[in-house]
């Protein structure tokens, strides 16, 4: 059986889909797994097992229609028995359906763009399948189990995303920390990015965390993803005598840095989910989005405590809004609640 996963973006969402990918790869009847990703997020797929065939489509390129048609034609020629739309958007459903059928998709109740359900066979979720990892696993299971329109009798378990570097094309950059003059240092990554502005911690909170780390002999390393985030990271590092990454790291270097850190602190972002999948302890803070939906959790039997979640619990949340006129979520996060955990690691 040849299966195509359509999961175009974004960074963290692709990480969340890794357990579903593992489920498919473990099935003896599945002979090939392919993945269609937006070219902007192709770098994330470097952490896939090498047995997965990745296809790119430039949805935001100079000639998006040409790129879409080329991708569809190539995928049609490949031929698939099953297509899984894990994106849940109209554009992903259109792409999936243009490639072939059957197309299994997200439960109607969870879709932001309801029209996409017209092009797929929506898979119903159990009411306890609230985490996106569980939901992606449910869609991946649909071709092999009960009809997609039938509510499951029991919920699938949460399964932590996990990256086995040896199975990927990643080549660990063993000289990275030496080049950055961070070798043999107690590093804590402070990821100031937020994706949504409502996920971003105030600068004063980052500085309080960084000052506490320096006082305890640890090195705060400010990471970033965009040029605006770089400017903030450099500014914060200068104010506290910390360290800011001066260039955007490729995936091999990024994995090396994250695995060399004592912990990673940040919002619900792709880098945090990558760190968790690599087995690095994380501390995340939550307000507009919900930890029960997308936070990294630990397999307590095999890993112990690795991931901590600081909740602001506003009366109006979680709202899942990207902007807010009465923004209080991140102001309610006490930096001491984060530094207390860091000092215990």
Backbone as numpy.savetxt, mean C-alpha at the origin, in Angstrom:
# Nx Ny Nz CAx CAy CAz Cx Cy Cz
-4.93 -22.61 -15.83 -5.78 -21.41 -15.83 -4.90 -20.16 -15.83
-5.18 -19.25 -16.73 -4.45 -17.98 -16.82 -5.34 -16.86 -16.27
-4.79 -16.10 -15.34 -5.56 -15.06 -14.65 -4.88 -13.71 -14.82
-5.69 -12.69 -15.07 -5.21 -11.31 -15.12 -5.79 -10.53 -13.95
-4.92 -9.88 -13.18 -5.34 -8.95 -12.13 -5.25 -7.54 -12.68
-6.33 -6.80 -12.59 -6.32 -5.38 -12.95 -6.31 -4.58 -11.65
-5.16 -4.11 -11.29 -4.99 -3.26 -10.11 -4.01 -2.17 -10.51
-4.55 -1.04 -10.93 -3.76 0.01 -11.56 -2.92 0.81 -10.58
-3.48 1.07 -9.42 -2.84 1.93 -8.44 -3.51 1.68 -7.09
-3.10 2.37 -6.03 -1.89 3.17 -5.91 -0.88 2.34 -5.12
0.16 2.96 -4.65 1.27 2.28 -3.99 0.76 1.34 -2.88
0.10 1.90 -1.89 -0.36 1.10 -0.76 -1.39 0.06 -1.13
-2.27 0.40 -2.07 -3.32 -0.54 -2.48 -2.72 -1.76 -3.17
-1.64 -1.56 -3.92 -0.97 -2.69 -4.56 -0.36 -3.61 -3.50
0.23 -3.01 -2.47 0.75 -3.82 -1.36 -0.37 -4.62 -0.71
-1.52 -3.99 -0.51 -2.66 -4.68 0.11 -3.13 -5.89 -0.71
-2.87 -5.86 -2.01 -3.32 -6.95 -2.87 -2.36 -8.13 -2.90
-1.21 -8.04 -2.23 -0.23 -9.12 -2.26 -0.77 -10.44 -1.70
-1.53 -10.43 -0.59 -2.06 -11.72 -0.11 -2.99 -12.39 -1.13
-3.78 -11.60 -1.87 -4.62 -12.18 -2.92 -3.76 -12.79 -4.01
-2.66 -12.12 -4.35 -1.73 -12.65 -5.34 -1.12 -13.96 -4.84
-0.73 -14.00 -3.58 -0.17 -15.22 -3.01 -1.18 -16.37 -3.06
-2.45 -16.05 -2.78 -3.50 -17.07 -2.84 -3.57 -17.69 -4.22
-3.53 -16.85 -5.24 -3.62 -17.34 -6.62 -2.40 -18.18 -6.99
-1.22 -17.71 -6.62 0.00 -18.43 -6.97 0.09 -19.79 -6.28
-0.61 -19.94 -5.17 -0.55 -21.21 -4.44 -1.52 -22.25 -4.98
-2.41 -21.85 -5.90 -3.40 -22.79 -6.44 -2.79 -23.60 -7.58
-2.86 -24.92 -7.51 -2.24 -25.75 -8.56 -2.90 -25.58 -9.93
-4.18 -25.20 -9.96 -4.85 -25.06 -11.25 -4.50 -23.74 -11.95
-3.86 -22.82 -11.23 -3.45 -21.54 -11.82 -2.06 -21.69 -12.42
-1.97 -21.56 -13.73 -0.69 -21.75 -14.42 0.06 -20.45 -14.67
-0.70 -19.35 -14.83 -0.08 -18.04 -15.08 -0.88 -16.96 -14.37
-0.17 -16.01 -13.78 -0.81 -14.81 -13.22 -0.17 -13.59 -13.86
-1.00 -12.73 -14.44 -0.55 -11.48 -15.04 -1.16 -10.32 -14.25
-0.54 -9.15 -14.34 -1.00 -7.98 -13.58 -0.92 -6.76 -14.48
-2.02 -6.01 -14.56 -2.04 -4.75 -15.31 -1.97 -3.59 -14.33
-0.94 -2.73 -14.49 -0.71 -1.63 -13.56 -0.55 -0.33 -14.34
-0.96 0.78 -13.76 -0.68 2.10 -14.31 0.83 2.30 -14.33
1.36 2.80 -15.43 2.81 2.95 -15.58 3.43 3.78 -14.46
2.67 4.71 -13.88 3.20 5.55 -12.80 3.54 4.74 -11.56
2.91 3.56 -11.41 3.12 2.73 -10.23 3.83 1.42 -10.58
4.43 1.37 -11.76 5.12 0.15 -12.17 6.26 -0.19 -11.23
6.88 0.83 -10.61 8.00 0.58 -9.71 7.60 -0.32 -8.55
6.33 -0.26 -8.13 5.88 -1.08 -7.00 5.94 -2.56 -7.35
5.69 -2.89 -8.61 5.62 -4.29 -9.01 6.98 -4.98 -8.99
8.03 -4.24 -8.72 9.35 -4.86 -8.59 9.41 -5.79 -7.39
8.47 -5.63 -6.44 8.46 -6.50 -5.26 7.59 -7.73 -5.49
7.05 -7.92 -6.69 6.27 -9.11 -7.00 7.20 -10.32 -7.18
6.67 -11.52 -6.93 7.43 -12.71 -7.32 7.72 -12.67 -8.82
8.86 -13.15 -9.22 9.27 -13.06 -10.62 8.40 -13.90 -11.55
7.60 -14.79 -10.99 6.71 -15.60 -11.82 5.51 -14.81 -12.35
5.28 -13.61 -11.81 4.15 -12.78 -12.24 4.56 -11.94 -13.44
3.74 -11.95 -14.48 4.00 -11.14 -15.67 3.27 -9.81 -15.53
4.01 -8.71 -15.60 3.44 -7.38 -15.38 3.27 -6.66 -16.72
2.11 -6.02 -16.89 1.81 -5.21 -18.07 1.54 -3.78 -17.62
2.00 -2.80 -18.42 1.85 -1.39 -18.07 0.86 -0.70 -19.01
0.14 0.28 -18.46 -0.69 1.14 -19.28 -0.49 2.58 -18.78
-0.21 3.49 -19.69 0.08 4.89 -19.32 -1.22 5.69 -19.31
-1.95 5.60 -18.22 -3.24 6.27 -18.11 -3.12 7.79 -18.10
-1.97 8.30 -17.67 -1.76 9.75 -17.59 -0.64 10.20 -18.52
-0.30 9.40 -19.50 0.79 9.75 -20.40 0.36 10.73 -21.46
1.26 10.97 -22.43 0.98 11.93 -23.50 -0.07 11.41 -24.47
-0.14 10.10 -24.63 -1.12 9.49 -25.53 -1.84 8.35 -24.81
-2.69 8.69 -23.83 -3.32 7.65 -23.01 -4.20 6.69 -23.81
-4.93 7.20 -24.81 -5.81 6.32 -25.59 -4.99 5.30 -26.38
-3.87 5.76 -26.93 -3.00 4.84 -27.66 -2.45 3.76 -26.73
-2.02 4.19 -25.55 -1.47 3.24 -24.58 -2.53 2.23 -24.13
-3.74 2.73 -23.90 -4.83 1.84 -23.47 -5.12 0.80 -24.56
-5.22 1.25 -25.81 -5.54 0.33 -26.89 -4.42 -0.70 -27.08
-3.16 -0.26 -26.97 -2.05 -1.20 -27.11 -2.07 -2.25 -26.00
-2.38 -1.82 -24.78 -2.44 -2.76 -23.66 -3.57 -3.76 -23.85
-4.74 -3.26 -24.27 -5.88 -4.14 -24.48 -5.58 -5.17 -25.56
-4.98 -4.72 -26.65 -4.69 -5.62 -27.76 -3.69 -6.70 -27.33
-2.65 -6.29 -26.60 -1.66 -7.26 -26.14 -2.29 -8.28 -25.20
-3.14 -7.80 -24.29 -3.75 -8.70 -23.31 -4.78 -9.62 -23.96
-5.50 -9.11 -24.95 -6.43 -9.97 -25.68 -5.69 -11.11 -26.37
-4.55 -10.78 -26.95 -3.76 -11.79 -27.65 -3.21 -12.84 -26.68
-2.95 -12.41 -25.46 -2.47 -13.35 -24.45 -3.57 -14.34 -24.09
-4.79 -13.83 -23.89 -5.93 -14.69 -23.60 -5.96 -15.12 -22.14
-7.06 -14.84 -21.46 -7.18 -15.17 -20.05 -8.47 -15.93 -19.78
-8.41 -16.85 -18.82 -9.60 -17.59 -18.41 -10.44 -16.77 -17.44
-9.77 -15.95 -16.64 -10.45 -15.15 -15.61 -9.74 -13.81 -15.49
-10.52 -12.75 -15.26 -9.97 -11.42 -15.01 -10.53 -10.92 -13.68
-9.67 -10.37 -12.85 -10.06 -9.86 -11.54 -9.84 -8.36 -11.49
-10.92 -7.58 -11.34 -10.80 -6.13 -11.21 -10.75 -5.79 -9.73
-9.56 -5.57 -9.22 -9.39 -5.21 -7.81 -9.38 -3.70 -7.59
-9.53 -2.93 -8.66 -9.51 -1.47 -8.54 -10.88 -0.93 -8.15
-11.93 -1.48 -8.77 -13.29 -1.07 -8.43 -13.69 0.28 -8.98
-13.06 0.72 -10.08 -13.42 1.97 -10.71 -13.95 1.70 -12.11
-14.60 2.70 -12.69 -15.16 2.53 -14.03 -14.06 2.28 -15.05
-12.93 3.00 -14.93 -11.86 2.84 -15.91 -11.25 1.45 -15.84
-11.10 0.90 -14.63 -10.53 -0.44 -14.51 -11.51 -1.50 -15.00
-12.81 -1.29 -14.75 -13.81 -2.23 -15.23 -13.88 -2.23 -16.76
-13.77 -1.04 -17.35 -13.77 -0.94 -18.81 -12.57 -1.66 -19.41
-11.40 -1.44 -18.81 -10.19 -2.11 -19.28 -10.34 -3.63 -19.17
-10.80 -4.08 -18.00 -10.93 -5.52 -17.77 -11.90 -6.15 -18.76
-13.04 -5.50 -18.95 -14.06 -6.06 -19.84 -13.62 -6.03 -21.29
-12.83 -5.02 -21.66 -12.33 -4.94 -23.03 -11.35 -6.06 -23.33
-10.68 -6.57 -22.28 -9.72 -7.65 -22.46 -10.42 -8.99 -22.62
-11.51 -9.19 -21.87 -12.21 -10.46 -21.96 -13.18 -10.64 -20.81
-13.60 -11.88 -20.60 -14.52 -12.21 -19.53 -14.32 -13.68 -19.16
-14.79 -14.12 -17.99 -15.54 -13.36 -17.01 -14.65 -12.40 -16.22
-15.25 -11.31 -15.75 -14.55 -10.33 -14.92 -15.22 -10.30 -13.55
-14.46 -10.63 -12.52 -14.97 -10.56 -11.15 -14.51 -9.24 -10.52
-15.42 -8.61 -9.78 -15.11 -7.30 -9.22 -15.54 -7.14 -7.78
-15.38 -5.93 -7.29 -15.66 -5.57 -5.90 -17.17 -5.58 -5.62
-17.52 -5.93 -4.40 -18.90 -5.88 -3.92 -19.51 -4.50 -4.23
-20.73 -4.49 -4.74 -21.41 -3.22 -5.09 -21.42 -2.24 -3.93
-21.58 -2.75 -2.72 -21.69 -1.87 -1.55 -20.40 -1.09 -1.30
-19.28 -1.62 -1.79 -17.99 -0.99 -1.53 -17.49 -0.12 -2.68
-18.24 -0.08 -3.78 -17.79 0.65 -4.97 -18.01 2.15 -4.83
-16.98 2.92 -5.17 -17.16 4.38 -5.23 -17.84 4.78 -6.53
-17.56 4.05 -7.60 -18.18 4.32 -8.90 -19.09 3.15 -9.23
-20.35 3.27 -8.86 -21.30 2.16 -8.93 -21.47 1.62 -10.34
-21.28 2.47 -11.34 -21.49 2.04 -12.72 -20.54 0.93 -13.13
-19.40 0.81 -12.44 -18.44 -0.23 -12.80 -19.01 -1.63 -12.59
-20.02 -1.75 -11.72 -20.63 -3.05 -11.47 -21.36 -3.60 -12.69
-21.73 -2.72 -13.62 -22.42 -3.18 -14.83 -21.48 -3.99 -15.73
-20.18 -3.81 -15.56 -19.21 -4.45 -16.45 -18.53 -5.66 -15.82
-18.82 -5.94 -14.56 -18.18 -7.05 -13.86 -19.23 -7.93 -13.19
-18.78 -9.01 -12.62 -19.61 -9.82 -11.74 -19.19 -9.47 -10.31
-19.91 -8.55 -9.65 -19.51 -8.13 -8.30 -19.55 -9.30 -7.32
-18.51 -9.39 -6.51 -18.39 -10.47 -5.53 -18.86 -9.94 -4.18
-19.84 -10.59 -3.59 -20.34 -10.15 -2.30 -19.36 -10.49 -1.20
-19.22 -9.55 -0.25 -18.33 -9.75 0.88 -19.13 -10.15 2.12
-18.50 -10.91 2.99 -19.07 -11.17 4.32 -19.02 -9.87 5.11
-19.96 -9.67 6.03 -20.01 -8.38 6.74 -18.79 -8.16 7.63
-18.05 -9.22 7.94 -16.83 -9.06 8.74 -15.58 -8.88 7.87
-15.74 -8.86 6.57 -14.60 -8.62 5.68 -14.49 -7.12 5.44
-14.00 -6.41 6.44 -13.93 -4.95 6.39 -12.58 -4.44 5.89
-11.55 -5.23 6.09 -10.22 -4.80 5.66 -10.05 -5.06 4.17
-9.36 -4.15 3.46 -9.20 -4.31 2.02 -8.44 -5.58 1.67
-7.54 -6.03 2.53 -6.83 -7.28 2.28 -7.82 -8.44 2.20
-8.77 -8.49 3.13 -9.79 -9.54 3.10 -10.63 -9.44 1.83
-10.98 -8.23 1.44 -11.84 -8.03 0.28 -11.15 -8.45 -1.02
-9.88 -8.09 -1.17 -9.15 -8.51 -2.36 -9.01 -10.02 -2.40
-8.77 -10.63 -1.25 -8.68 -12.10 -1.20 -10.01 -12.74 -1.60
-11.11 -12.13 -1.20 -12.43 -12.67 -1.54 -12.66 -12.64 -3.05
-12.30 -11.53 -3.69 -12.47 -11.45 -5.15 -11.59 -12.50 -5.84
-10.35 -12.68 -5.34 -9.44 -13.65 -5.94 -9.94 -15.08 -5.77
-10.72 -15.33 -4.74 -11.25 -16.67 -4.48 -12.50 -16.98 -5.31
-13.18 -15.94 -5.78 -14.49 -16.10 -6.42 -14.51 -17.11 -7.57
-13.51 -17.14 -8.46 -13.59 -18.08 -9.57 -13.55 -19.55 -9.16
-13.17 -19.82 -7.90 -12.96 -21.20 -7.47 -13.99 -21.69 -6.46
-14.88 -20.79 -6.00 -15.79 -21.17 -4.92 -17.24 -20.90 -5.29
-17.96 -20.28 -4.37 -19.39 -20.06 -4.54 -19.66 -18.99 -5.60
-20.90 -18.93 -6.13 -21.24 -17.88 -7.09 -20.98 -16.49 -6.51
-20.49 -15.54 -7.33 -20.11 -14.22 -6.80 -21.26 -13.45 -6.18
-22.50 -13.74 -6.59 -23.64 -13.01 -6.03 -24.15 -13.56 -4.72
-23.49 -14.59 -4.20 -23.91 -15.23 -2.96 -23.06 -14.75 -1.80
-23.69 -14.35 -0.69 -22.95 -13.89 0.47 -22.23 -15.05 1.14
-20.92 -14.93 1.41 -20.18 -16.02 2.04 -20.71 -16.36 3.42
-20.62 -17.61 3.80 -21.10 -18.05 5.11 -20.17 -17.59 6.23
-18.88 -17.42 5.93 -17.92 -16.99 6.94 -16.89 -16.06 6.29
-16.24 -15.27 7.13 -15.28 -14.28 6.62 -13.91 -14.90 6.39
-13.23 -14.43 5.35 -11.83 -14.80 5.15 -10.98 -14.09 6.20
-9.92 -14.73 6.62 -9.04 -14.13 7.60 -8.20 -13.03 6.97
-7.80 -12.07 7.79 -6.79 -11.10 7.37 -5.47 -11.83 7.26
-4.73 -11.57 6.21 -3.43 -12.18 5.98 -2.43 -11.06 5.73
-1.40 -10.91 6.55 -0.47 -9.78 6.37 0.24 -9.84 5.03
0.27 -8.73 4.29 1.11 -8.68 3.09 2.56 -8.96 3.46
3.21 -9.76 2.66 4.59 -10.16 2.97 5.40 -10.21 1.69
6.60 -9.67 1.75 7.50 -9.66 0.58 8.70 -10.53 0.87
8.89 -11.54 0.05 10.08 -12.39 0.13 11.06 -11.88 -0.92
12.04 -11.12 -0.47 12.99 -10.49 -1.39 13.63 -11.50 -2.33
13.90 -12.71 -1.84 14.57 -13.72 -2.64 13.74 -14.15 -3.84
12.42 -13.96 -3.78 11.54 -14.36 -4.88 11.30 -13.23 -5.88
11.84 -12.05 -5.61 11.62 -10.88 -6.46 12.85 -10.57 -7.29
12.75 -9.51 -8.08 13.90 -9.04 -8.83 14.69 -7.98 -8.10
14.35 -7.74 -6.83 15.03 -6.72 -6.03 16.46 -7.16 -5.71
17.40 -6.24 -5.89 18.78 -6.47 -5.51 19.12 -5.50 -4.38
19.28 -6.02 -3.19 19.49 -5.15 -2.03 20.77 -4.33 -2.20
20.67 -3.03 -1.93 21.79 -2.10 -2.09 22.61 -2.11 -0.80
23.55 -3.03 -0.71 24.27 -3.24 0.54 25.16 -2.07 0.94
25.48 -1.20 0.00 26.34 -0.05 0.31 25.56 1.23 0.58
24.24 1.14 0.53 23.41 2.34 0.64 23.66 3.10 1.94
23.56 2.43 3.07 23.68 3.13 4.36 25.07 3.73 4.54
26.07 3.07 4.01 27.43 3.63 4.08 27.53 4.91 3.25
26.94 4.89 2.06 26.97 6.08 1.20 26.23 7.25 1.84
25.16 6.93 2.56 24.38 7.97 3.23 24.98 8.36 4.58
26.06 7.68 4.95 26.73 7.89 6.25 25.79 7.58 7.40
25.01 6.51 7.22 24.04 6.08 8.23 24.30 4.65 8.69
25.40 4.06 8.26 25.69 2.69 8.64 25.88 2.58 10.16
25.38 1.49 10.72 25.51 1.19 12.15 24.85 2.25 13.03
23.88 2.96 12.48 23.13 3.95 13.27 21.74 3.40 13.57
21.16 3.87 14.67 19.79 3.48 15.03 18.83 4.40 14.29
18.36 3.95 13.14 17.54 4.79 12.27 16.06 4.61 12.55
15.34 5.71 12.53 13.87 5.68 12.55 13.40 6.54 11.38
12.66 5.96 10.46 12.17 6.68 9.29 10.91 7.45 9.67
10.92 8.75 9.42 9.74 9.60 9.63 9.22 10.00 8.25
8.09 9.42 7.86 7.56 9.65 6.52 6.49 10.73 6.59
6.85 11.94 6.16 5.97 13.10 6.33 4.88 13.19 5.28
4.94 12.33 4.26 3.93 12.36 3.19 2.58 11.92 3.73
1.53 12.27 2.97 0.20 11.89 3.43 -0.74 11.45 2.34
-0.39 11.71 1.08 -1.34 11.39 0.01 -2.47 12.40 0.03
-3.33 12.28 1.02 -4.37 13.29 1.26 -3.80 14.30 2.26
-4.16 15.55 2.12 -3.67 16.55 3.08 -4.26 16.32 4.46
-5.41 15.62 4.52 -6.03 15.34 5.81 -5.31 14.25 6.59
-4.33 13.59 5.97 -3.56 12.56 6.66 -2.25 13.09 7.24
-1.94 14.35 6.98 -0.61 14.86 7.31 -0.54 15.39 8.74
0.50 14.97 9.44 0.74 15.42 10.81 1.31 16.84 10.79
0.95 17.69 11.75 1.52 19.05 11.78 3.04 19.01 11.94
3.70 20.03 11.42 5.17 20.09 11.49 5.66 20.05 12.94
4.96 20.72 13.84 5.41 20.76 15.24 5.41 19.35 15.85
4.48 18.51 15.39 4.44 17.14 15.91 5.62 16.33 15.40
5.97 16.50 14.12 7.14 15.80 13.58 8.41 16.24 14.32
8.52 17.53 14.58 9.71 18.02 15.27 9.79 17.49 16.70
8.66 17.36 17.36 8.66 16.81 18.72 9.10 15.35 18.71
8.66 14.60 17.73 9.07 13.20 17.61 10.57 13.12 17.32
11.03 13.94 16.37 12.45 13.93 15.99 13.34 14.32 17.17
12.96 15.36 17.91 13.75 15.81 19.06 13.86 14.70 20.11
12.77 13.99 20.32 12.78 12.91 21.30 13.70 11.77 20.85
13.70 11.48 19.55 14.57 10.43 19.02 16.04 10.81 19.20
16.38 12.04 18.86 17.77 12.50 18.97 18.23 12.44 20.43
17.33 12.82 21.33 17.68 12.81 22.75 17.97 11.40 23.26
17.39 10.40 22.59 17.61 9.01 23.01 18.67 8.30 22.17
19.40 9.07 21.33 20.50 8.49 20.58 20.11 7.86 19.25
18.92 8.14 18.78 18.47 7.60 17.49 18.51 8.70 16.42
18.55 8.28 15.17 18.64 9.23 14.06 17.30 9.30 13.34
16.62 10.46 13.37 15.39 10.60 12.58 15.74 10.84 11.11
15.21 10.00 10.23 15.46 10.12 8.79 14.14 10.49 8.13
14.06 11.69 7.59 12.83 12.16 6.96 12.79 11.70 5.50
11.76 10.96 5.15 11.60 10.46 3.79 10.47 11.21 3.10
10.39 11.06 1.79 9.43 11.82 1.00 9.17 11.11 -0.32
8.13 11.58 -1.04 7.81 11.00 -2.33 7.78 12.00 -3.46
7.28 13.22 -3.20 7.19 14.27 -4.21 8.15 15.40 -3.88
8.32 16.33 -4.82 9.21 17.47 -4.59 8.72 18.35 -3.45
7.41 18.54 -3.34 6.88 19.33 -2.22 7.18 18.65 -0.89
7.04 17.32 -0.87 7.33 16.58 0.35 8.83 16.62 0.66
9.65 16.66 -0.39 11.10 16.77 -0.17 11.43 18.08 0.51
10.82 19.16 0.06 11.09 20.47 0.67 10.75 20.46 2.15
9.62 19.84 2.50 9.23 19.76 3.90 10.21 18.89 4.68
10.60 17.75 4.11 11.52 16.85 4.81 12.85 17.53 5.09
13.38 18.24 4.10 14.65 18.94 4.27 14.53 20.03 5.33
13.42 20.76 5.31 13.20 21.82 6.29 13.13 21.25 7.71
12.41 20.17 7.89 12.29 19.57 9.22 13.64 19.05 9.70
14.39 18.42 8.80 15.70 17.89 9.19 16.64 19.01 9.63
16.59 20.13 8.93 17.45 21.26 9.28 17.08 21.83 10.64
15.79 21.83 10.96 15.34 22.41 12.22 15.70 21.55 13.44
15.88 20.25 13.22 16.12 19.37 14.38 17.47 18.65 14.32
18.31 19.00 13.33 19.59 18.32 13.14 19.40 16.84 12.83
18.34 16.54 12.10 18.09 15.18 11.66 18.66 14.98 10.26
18.14 13.99 9.55 18.64 13.65 8.22 17.46 13.55 7.28
17.61 14.12 6.09 16.57 14.03 5.06 17.15 13.36 3.82
16.41 12.47 3.22 16.85 11.87 1.96 16.94 12.96 0.90
18.03 13.01 0.19 18.25 14.07 -0.78 17.89 13.66 -2.21
17.60 12.39 -2.40 17.18 11.92 -3.72 16.10 10.87 -3.57
15.34 10.70 -4.64 14.30 9.68 -4.64 14.96 8.32 -4.84
14.70 7.40 -3.94 15.33 6.09 -3.98 14.56 5.15 -4.91
15.30 4.32 -5.64 14.61 3.28 -6.40 14.13 2.19 -5.44
13.40 1.21 -5.95 12.78 0.24 -5.06 13.81 -0.60 -4.32
14.89 -0.96 -4.97 15.93 -1.75 -4.29 16.53 -0.97 -3.12
16.84 0.31 -3.35 17.42 1.14 -2.29 16.40 1.39 -1.18
15.15 1.59 -1.58 14.10 1.85 -0.59 13.89 0.64 0.31
13.87 -0.54 -0.27 13.72 -1.76 0.54 14.91 -1.92 1.49
16.10 -1.60 1.00 17.30 -1.69 1.85 17.19 -0.75 3.03
16.77 0.50 2.77 16.64 1.48 3.84 15.60 1.05 4.86
14.45 0.60 4.40 13.37 0.23 5.31 13.74 -0.98 6.16
14.42 -1.95 5.56 14.81 -3.13 6.33 15.92 -2.80 7.33
16.65 -1.70 7.09 17.71 -1.30 8.01 17.25 -0.38 9.12
15.96 -0.02 9.13 15.44 0.91 10.12 14.90 0.18 11.35
14.98 0.86 12.50 14.38 0.32 13.72 12.86 0.34 13.62
12.33 1.38 12.95 10.88 1.53 12.81 10.59 2.58 11.76
9.35 2.61 11.29 8.89 3.63 10.35 7.62 4.25 10.92
7.58 5.58 10.93 6.44 6.31 11.46 5.80 7.09 10.32
4.49 7.04 10.21 3.82 7.82 9.17 2.34 7.52 9.10
1.71 8.17 8.14 0.28 8.00 7.93 0.02 6.75 7.07
-1.21 6.60 6.68 -1.66 5.48 5.84 -1.15 5.73 4.42
0.10 5.32 4.16 0.73 5.58 2.87 1.40 4.31 2.34
1.75 4.35 1.06 2.38 3.20 0.44 3.69 2.81 1.10
4.51 3.80 1.45 5.79 3.48 2.06 5.62 2.75 3.39
4.61 3.16 4.18 4.34 2.47 5.45 3.94 1.02 5.21
3.10 0.79 4.21 2.66 -0.57 3.93 3.79 -1.41 3.35
4.69 -0.79 2.60 5.87 -1.49 2.11 6.75 -1.90 3.28
6.99 -0.99 4.21 7.80 -1.30 5.39 7.21 -2.47 6.16
5.91 -2.44 6.37 5.25 -3.51 7.11 5.41 -4.85 6.40
5.26 -4.83 5.07 5.38 -6.07 4.29 6.81 -6.61 4.31
7.77 -5.76 4.58 9.17 -6.18 4.69 9.53 -6.63 6.10
8.58 -6.51 7.03 8.81 -6.96 8.39 9.37 -5.92 9.32
9.39 -4.66 8.92 9.88 -3.57 9.75 8.75 -3.05 10.64
9.00 -2.81 11.93 7.94 -2.26 12.80 7.44 -0.91 12.28
6.15 -0.68 12.41 5.56 0.59 11.97 4.67 1.18 13.06
4.61 2.50 13.04 3.66 3.23 13.89 2.88 4.15 12.97
1.59 3.93 12.86 0.75 4.75 12.00 -0.24 5.55 12.83
-0.66 6.67 12.30 -1.66 7.49 12.98 -2.87 7.65 12.07
-4.05 7.69 12.69 -5.30 7.56 11.95 -6.32 8.61 12.40
-7.00 9.19 11.42 -8.06 10.16 11.68 -9.13 10.08 10.62
-8.86 10.63 9.41 -9.86 10.59 8.35 -10.05 9.20 7.75
-9.00 8.39 7.80 -9.12 7.00 7.33 -9.12 6.08 8.55
-9.42 4.79 8.32 -9.66 3.88 9.44 -8.65 2.75 9.46
-8.10 2.49 10.62 -7.14 1.40 10.76 -7.79 0.05 10.47
-9.06 -0.10 10.82 -9.71 -1.39 10.59 -9.90 -1.68 9.10
-9.74 -0.67 8.27 -9.90 -0.88 6.83 -8.58 -1.12 6.11
-7.50 -0.46 6.54 -6.28 -0.57 5.73 -4.96 -0.60 6.50
-5.00 -0.67 7.83 -3.75 -0.67 8.59 -3.03 -2.01 8.48
-1.69 -1.99 8.64 -0.97 -3.27 8.74 -1.20 -3.88 10.12
-1.49 -5.15 10.14 -1.65 -5.87 11.40 -0.63 -7.00 11.46
-0.45 -7.53 12.64 0.59 -8.53 12.88 -0.01 -9.92 12.99
0.71 -10.89 12.47 0.40 -12.28 12.76 1.03 -12.57 14.13
0.21 -12.45 15.19 0.73 -12.49 16.55 1.44 -13.80 16.88
1.03 -14.91 16.27 1.62 -16.20 16.58 3.05 -16.31 16.08
3.37 -15.64 14.97 4.69 -15.78 14.38 5.56 -14.53 14.51
4.95 -13.36 14.70 5.72 -12.12 14.67 5.71 -11.35 15.98
4.71 -11.55 16.83 4.57 -10.73 18.01 4.07 -9.34 17.63
4.32 -8.36 18.50 3.88 -7.00 18.22 4.86 -6.31 17.27
4.35 -5.89 16.11 5.19 -5.19 15.14 4.59 -3.87 14.70
3.27 -3.75 14.75 2.60 -2.58 14.19 1.64 -1.96 15.21
1.80 -0.64 15.39 0.98 0.09 16.34 0.19 1.17 15.60
-1.03 1.42 16.07 -1.92 2.38 15.42 -2.38 3.41 16.45
-2.09 4.67 16.18 -2.50 5.77 17.05 -3.76 6.39 16.45
-4.85 6.32 17.18 -6.15 6.78 16.66 -6.52 8.13 17.27
-6.93 9.09 16.42 -7.42 10.36 16.95 -8.90 10.27 17.31
-9.63 9.36 16.67 -11.04 9.11 16.96 -11.90 10.37 17.05
-11.89 11.20 16.02 -12.77 12.38 16.05 -14.24 11.96 15.98
-15.10 12.77 16.54 -16.52 12.45 16.53 -17.08 12.37 15.12
-16.44 13.07 14.20 -16.92 13.10 12.81 -16.25 12.05 11.93
-15.42 11.21 12.50 -14.67 10.28 11.66 -14.89 8.82 12.02
-14.31 7.91 11.20 -13.53 8.24 10.00 -14.44 8.66 8.85
-14.06 9.75 8.19 -14.89 10.33 7.12 -14.38 9.98 5.73
-13.10 9.57 5.63 -12.45 9.24 4.35 -12.45 10.42 3.38
-12.40 11.64 3.93 -12.36 12.84 3.10 -10.93 13.28 2.87
-10.67 13.77 1.65 -9.32 14.23 1.29 -9.11 15.70 1.66
-10.18 16.42 1.97 -10.08 17.80 2.42 -11.17 18.03 3.45
-10.98 19.06 4.29 -11.93 19.29 5.38 -11.85 20.76 5.79
-13.01 21.36 6.04 -13.07 22.76 6.47 -12.86 22.90 7.98
-13.03 21.80 8.71 -12.87 21.83 10.17 -11.91 20.72 10.57
-10.69 20.81 10.07 -9.74 19.72 10.20 -9.18 19.66 11.62
-9.44 18.56 12.31 -8.98 18.40 13.69 -8.23 17.07 13.91
-8.28 16.18 12.91 -7.79 14.81 13.10 -6.34 14.74 13.55
-5.45 15.35 12.79 -4.03 15.18 13.07 -3.56 16.04 14.24
-4.26 17.14 14.52 -3.93 17.94 15.70 -4.18 17.16 16.98
-5.08 16.17 16.89 -5.43 15.38 18.07 -4.46 14.25 18.35
-3.51 14.03 17.44 -2.50 12.99 17.65 -1.40 13.53 18.56
-1.22 12.91 19.73 -0.21 13.34 20.69 1.14 12.74 20.31
2.14 13.57 19.98 3.47 13.02 19.61 4.04 12.08 20.66
3.71 12.33 21.92 4.25 11.49 23.00 3.74 10.05 22.89
2.53 9.88 22.34 2.01 8.52 22.19 2.83 7.74 21.16
3.48 8.45 20.26 4.35 7.81 19.27 5.75 7.60 19.83
6.30 8.62 20.48 7.66 8.49 21.03 7.73 7.46 22.14
6.64 7.28 22.88 6.62 6.28 23.95 6.84 4.87 23.37
6.20 4.60 22.24 6.37 3.30 21.59 7.78 3.16 21.03
8.27 4.23 20.40 9.61 4.19 19.80 10.69 3.89 20.85
10.54 4.44 22.04 11.55 4.24 23.07 11.49 2.82 23.64
10.37 2.14 23.47 10.23 0.78 23.97 10.72 -0.26 22.98
10.93 0.14 21.72 11.38 -0.81 20.70 12.83 -1.25 20.96
